[in-house]
Amino acid sequence: MKRLAAIIVACLIAIPSVTLGPSSRIARADAPRYTSVALDSLPLVQSESSNASILTIQNPDHYRDMTLNSGVQLWSSDCVLSTATFSLHGKYDELSGTIYNTVDNGGNGVPFVIYDNGDPAHKRVLYSTTIKGLDQTSFHVQVRGVDYLSLFKSSDGCHVTLDIVATLSIGSLSPTAVVSRYPAANAGVPANSKVLVGWNAFPGASNYLFHVWVVNTDASATITAKTPLAFSATAYHSTKYTWDDTGFPTGAYQYALLPLDAKGKALAGWSAPTQITISS
C-alpha cells in the first residue's frame, strides 16, 4: 500500500497546473495548430501605401459611440484612392475582420476591395464590397500563399474614412472554444471609453457570455468598495459587444467568452483568456 500511495503522489506531482480565467480547460495534445495576429501589428509597406495609417491608443478613431484604437485606417481629404499594403510572406491562411464606414455620407456606398498584390500588374481580387455611410461589414478571406496584401478604398469615397479591424490566422481551430478577434492580445485600450470586443462565430451559438476581470492594477490606481474590477454581460445574436470601461482602474485585464445555444446551454468551455491593458 505504501508503494501504491507513493506512485499516486508521484503521478499527481507530474501533472502541470493550468489556470484559464473563469473556467479551466486543458487543450488536447492533438489539437490543430492555430495562431493569430492583428493585421495592424504588421508594418505598412510604405512604398505601396497611400492615405493609410494604423490606429493606436494614441491615434484612435470613433465609429458611432465606439472607440477604435487598433486597426487600419483608409482616409482621404480629397477624392483620391487609399491603399494599405502589408507583406504576409505567404505564411497566413485567413484574414477575418470588420470594416467600418465612420462617416455619414448620405447613404452613398464606398467601394472597398482586398487584393492579392503579389503581382501589381495582375492584382487578384480576394474580396469586394460597398459600405454605406455609418455602416459596418464583417468578412472572411482566404489568404494562403499571398505574399503582399492590399486594402483599397475607391476614390468614389470623397472625404470618407474606413477603419478595418482584422486578424490574420494560421491553421484551423476545432470548435472547442470561441476565438476572440479584438482587442488583440496585449492591446491597450483607453480608460473611461467604450471598447469594442469582437470574436469569431461559434457553430450553433445564438448568444455569448462576455466576462472581463482585473489581473493587476497599476500602482497609482485607487481601489474602493465601489471600484469595478470585473464585468459580465450577454451578447444576443451578435459576435460583438461594446464594453464601457468607465470607472475601471488602469492596469492589466483578461477577457473570455462562452458560446450559448438559443436555450442558454453552453456549447463549449470558456475561451482562453485574452489579456489587455487599460491605460489613462
C-alpha positions in Angstrom: 0.0 0.0 0.0 2.8 2.4 0.8 4.4 1.8 -2.6 1.0 2.3 -4.3 0.5 5.6 -2.4 4.0 6.8 -3.4 3.2 6.1 -7.1 -0.1 8.0 -7.0 1.7 11.0 -5.3 4.4 10.9 -7.9 1.8 11.0 -10.8 0.0 13.9 -9.2 3.2 15.9 -8.9 3.9 15.3 -12.6 0.7 16.8 -13.7 1.2 20.6 -14.5 -1.3 23.1 -13.2 -3.2 25.2 -15.8 -5.3 28.2 -15.0 -7.6 29.6 -17.7 -9.6 32.6 -16.4 -13.2 31.9 -15.2 -13.0 28.2 -16.1 -10.2 25.8 -16.5 -9.7 23.9 -19.8 -6.8 21.8 -20.9 -6.2 21.7 -24.6 -5.9 18.3 -26.3 -2.4 17.3 -27.3 -3.7 16.6 -30.8 -5.5 20.0 -31.2 -4.8 21.7 -34.5 -2.0 24.3 -34.7 -3.6 27.7 -34.6 -2.1 31.2 -34.1 -3.3 34.6 -34.9 -2.0 38.2 -35.1 -3.7 41.6 -35.6 -3.3 42.8 -39.1 -2.2 46.2 -37.8 0.6 44.6 -35.9 2.4 44.2 -39.2 4.2 47.3 -40.7 2.7 49.0 -43.7 4.7 48.7 -47.0 5.1 52.4 -47.3 6.1 52.4 -51.0 2.8 50.8 -51.9 0.5 52.5 -49.4 -1.2 55.9 -49.6 -3.6 57.8 -47.4 -3.4 54.9 -44.8 -2.4 54.8 -41.2 -2.5 52.5 -38.2 -5.0 53.1 -35.3 -3.5 53.0 -31.8 -4.4 54.1 -28.3 -2.7 57.4 -29.1 -4.2 57.7 -32.5 -7.8 56.3 -32.2 -10.9 56.8 -34.3 -14.6 56.6 -33.5 -17.4 54.7 -35.0 -20.8 55.9 -33.7 -20.3 55.6 -29.9 -17.3 53.2 -30.0 -13.6 53.9 -29.8 -11.4 52.1 -32.2 -7.8 52.0 -31.0 -6.5 49.2 -33.2 -6.9 48.6 -36.9 -6.1 50.1 -40.3 -7.5 53.4 -41.4 -8.0 54.4 -45.0 -8.8 58.1 -45.4 -8.7 60.9 -48.0 -9.2 64.6 -47.7 -9.9 64.8 -51.4 -11.5 62.4 -53.9 -8.4 60.2 -54.2 -7.9 56.5 -53.6 -6.5 55.0 -50.4 -4.3 51.8 -50.2 -2.7 49.9 -47.3 -0.3 47.2 -48.3 1.2 44.5 -46.0 3.8 41.9 -46.5 2.5 38.5 -45.4 5.3 36.3 -46.7 2.8 33.7 -47.7 2.6 32.4 -44.1 -1.1 33.1 -43.2 -4.3 31.2 -44.1 -7.2 33.6 -43.4 -7.9 37.2 -42.8 -11.1 38.0 -40.9 -12.5 41.2 -39.5 -14.9 44.1 -39.8 -14.9 47.3 -41.9 -16.4 50.5 -40.5 -17.6 53.5 -42.5 -17.2 56.2 -39.9 -18.8 59.0 -41.9 -22.4 59.7 -42.7 -22.1 60.4 -46.4 -25.7 60.5 -47.2 -26.2 56.7 -47.7 -23.8 56.6 -50.6 -21.8 53.4 -50.7 -17.9 53.4 -50.7 -16.3 50.6 -52.8 -13.7 48.6 -50.8 -11.5 45.8 -52.2 -8.9 43.4 -50.8 -6.3 42.4 -53.3 -3.6 39.8 -53.7 -0.9 42.3 -54.7 2.0 39.9 -55.3 2.0 40.9 -59.0 1.0 44.6 -59.1 0.3 44.2 -62.9 -2.2 41.4 -62.3 -3.9 42.1 -59.0 -6.2 39.3 -57.8 -9.4 40.3 -56.1 -9.9 38.4 -52.9 -12.9 40.3 -51.6 -15.0 43.3 -52.5 -18.0 45.1 -51.1 -19.7 48.5 -50.9 -20.1 50.1 -47.5 -22.8 52.7 -46.9 -22.4 55.7 -44.6 -22.1 54.7 -40.9 -22.5 51.0 -41.8 -20.2 48.1 -40.9 -19.5 44.8 -42.7 -17.7 41.6 -41.5 -15.6 39.5 -43.8 -13.6 36.3 -44.0 -10.9 36.0 -46.7 -8.6 33.1 -47.6 -5.0 34.4 -48.0 -3.0 31.2 -48.1 0.1 31.8 -50.3 -0.4 35.6 -50.5 2.9 37.5 -50.2 1.5 41.0 -50.5 -2.0 42.0 -49.4 -3.6 45.4 -50.2 -6.7 47.0 -48.8 -8.2 49.5 -51.2 -10.7 52.3 -50.8 -12.0 53.8 -54.1 -11.7 57.5 -54.9 -15.5 57.5 -55.1 -15.4 57.8 -51.3 -14.7 61.5 -51.1 -13.9 62.7 -47.5 -14.9 59.2 -46.2 -12.8 57.2 -43.7 -12.9 53.4 -43.5 -11.5 51.6 -40.4 -10.6 47.9 -40.8 -10.2 45.8 -37.7 -8.9 42.4 -38.8 -6.9 39.4 -37.7 -4.6 37.1 -39.6 -4.6 33.4 -38.7 -2.5 30.4 -39.4 -4.0 26.9 -39.3 -7.5 25.9 -38.2 -9.1 25.6 -34.8 -11.5 22.8 -33.9 -14.8 24.1 -32.4 -13.9 23.7 -28.8 -13.9 27.3 -27.8 -14.7 30.8 -29.1 -11.8 32.6 -30.8 -11.5 36.3 -29.9 -10.6 38.7 -32.6 -10.3 42.1 -31.0 -9.0 43.7 -28.8 -6.0 41.6 -29.7 -3.7 40.1 -27.1 -1.7 42.7 -25.2 -3.6 45.6 -26.8 -4.1 48.8 -25.0 -7.5 50.4 -24.5 -8.2 53.9 -23.2 -9.7 54.4 -19.7 -13.3 55.7 -19.5 -14.1 54.7 -23.0 -16.4 52.2 -24.9 -14.3 49.2 -26.0 -15.5 47.2 -29.0 -15.0 43.4 -28.4 -15.3 41.0 -31.3 -15.0 37.3 -31.9 -15.5 34.6 -34.5 -18.9 32.9 -34.6 -19.1 29.5 -32.9 -21.1 26.7 -34.6 -24.7 26.6 -33.3 -24.3 29.5 -30.9 -27.1 32.1 -30.7 -25.7 34.2 -27.8 -22.4 34.6 -26.0 -21.3 35.4 -22.4 -18.6 38.0 -22.1 -16.5 38.2 -18.9 -13.7 40.6 -18.2 -11.7 40.7 -14.9 -8.7 42.5 -13.4 -5.3 40.8 -13.3 -3.2 43.6 -11.9 -3.9 47.2 -11.3 -1.4 50.0 -11.7 0.4 51.1 -8.5 -1.3 54.6 -8.9 -4.8 53.1 -9.0 -7.1 53.8 -6.1 -9.4 50.9 -5.1 -12.6 51.4 -3.1 -15.6 49.3 -2.2 -17.3 50.8 -5.3 -14.4 50.3 -7.8 -15.4 47.8 -10.5 -12.9 45.0 -11.0 -14.9 42.6 -13.1 -17.8 42.7 -15.5 -20.1 40.1 -17.2 -22.7 40.5 -20.0 -24.6 38.6 -22.6 -24.3 39.4 -26.3 -27.5 38.4 -28.0 -27.4 37.3 -31.7 -24.1 39.1 -32.2 -20.4 38.4 -32.3 -19.6 41.9 -31.0 -20.1 43.6 -27.7 -19.3 47.2 -26.5 -17.9 47.2 -23.0 -17.9 50.5 -21.2 -14.8 50.5 -19.0 -15.7 53.8 -17.2 -14.6 53.6 -13.6 -12.3 50.6 -14.0 -8.8 51.3 -12.7 -5.9 51.3 -15.1 -3.9 48.1 -15.3 -4.0 44.6 -16.8 -7.2 42.7 -17.5 -8.3 39.5 -19.2 -11.5 38.7 -21.0 -13.1 35.4 -22.1 -16.2 34.2 -24.0 -18.6 31.4 -23.6 -20.9 30.3 -26.5 -24.6 29.5 -25.7 -27.4 28.0 -27.8 -30.9 29.5 -28.0 -31.9 27.9 -24.7 -28.9 29.2 -22.8 -27.0 25.9 -22.8 -23.2 26.2 -23.0 -21.8 24.7 -26.2 -18.2 24.7 -25.1 -16.0 25.8 -22.2 -14.7 29.4 -21.8 -12.3 30.6 -24.4 -8.6 31.0 -23.5 -8.2 34.5 -21.8 -7.0 37.4 -23.8 -5.0 39.9 -21.9 -5.4 43.7 -22.5 -4.3 46.8 -20.7 -6.5 49.8 -19.7 -4.3 53.0 -19.9 -5.0 56.5 -18.9 
